C-alpha cells in the first residue's frame, strides 16, 4: 500500500479479532478487539535482519494507524 509517499501495510491475523499495521522504518502496532493476543505472532526485521523481541517491542508505536491517517492531506 502506498499512502502519499509513505509505504506501509495492514494485515489480519487468522482466527483473531486482530490485525497489524507497519511502516517501512520498522514501526508497527497491533489493532482490533484482541490486539494483545496477536502480539506474539508479530516478528520484526530491520534491513531484512530479524531483531530480538526486546528490540521489536521498542518499535511498537501505539496509535500508529491513527498517526498515518492523520498525516494524510484533507480532501480538496
C-alpha positions as CSV (number, residue, x, y, z in Angstrom):
1,X,0.0,0.0,0.0
2,X,1.3,3.5,-0.8
3,X,-0.1,6.4,1.2
4,X,1.2,9.8,-0.1
5,X,4.8,8.6,-0.4
6,X,4.6,6.5,2.7
7,X,4.9,2.8,2.1
8,X,3.4,0.6,4.8
9,X,0.8,-2.0,5.2
10,X,-2.1,-3.6,7.0
11,X,-2.7,-7.2,7.7
12,X,-5.1,-9.5,9.5
13,X,-4.3,-12.4,11.9
14,X,-6.3,-15.5,11.2
15,X,-8.9,-16.6,13.8
16,X,-8.5,-13.4,15.9
17,X,-10.2,-10.1,16.1
18,X,-6.8,-8.5,15.5
19,X,-4.5,-7.2,12.8
20,X,-1.4,-5.2,12.4
21,X,-0.1,-2.0,10.7
22,X,3.5,-1.3,9.8
23,X,5.7,1.3,8.2
24,X,9.0,0.9,6.4
25,X,11.0,2.4,9.2
26,X,10.1,-0.7,11.3
27,X,7.4,0.8,13.5
28,X,4.3,-1.3,14.0
29,X,1.2,-1.6,16.1
30,X,-1.5,-4.3,16.6
31,X,-5.1,-3.3,16.3
32,X,-8.6,-4.7,16.7
33,X,-10.5,-6.2,19.5
34,X,-7.8,-8.7,20.7
35,X,-4.5,-6.9,19.9
36,X,-2.5,-8.3,22.8
37,X,-3.4,-11.9,21.7
38,X,-1.9,-11.0,18.3
39,X,1.4,-9.6,19.5
40,X,3.2,-13.0,19.8
41,X,2.6,-13.5,16.1
42,X,4.4,-10.3,15.1
43,X,8.1,-10.5,14.2
44,X,10.3,-7.6,13.3
45,X,13.1,-7.0,10.9
46,X,15.4,-4.1,10.3
47,X,17.0,-4.0,6.8
48,X,15.9,-7.6,6.3
49,X,17.5,-8.9,9.5
50,X,15.4,-10.3,12.3
51,X,15.7,-8.4,15.6
52,X,15.2,-9.6,19.2
53,X,11.8,-9.4,20.8
54,X,13.0,-6.7,23.2
55,X,14.1,-4.5,20.3
56,X,10.9,-5.4,18.4
57,X,8.9,-4.2,21.4
58,X,10.7,-0.9,21.2
59,X,9.4,-0.5,17.7
60,X,5.8,-0.8,18.7
61,X,4.0,2.5,18.2
62,X,0.6,2.6,19.8
63,X,-1.8,4.6,17.7
64,X,0.3,4.2,14.5
65,X,-2.8,3.7,12.3
66,X,-4.3,6.9,13.5
67,X,-1.0,8.7,13.1
68,X,-0.8,7.6,9.4
69,X,-4.3,8.6,8.7
70,X,-3.8,12.0,10.4
71,X,-0.8,12.7,8.2
72,X,-3.0,12.4,5.0
73,X,-4.0,15.7,3.4
74,X,-7.7,16.6,3.5
75,X,-9.9,16.2,0.5
76,X,-9.7,19.1,-1.9
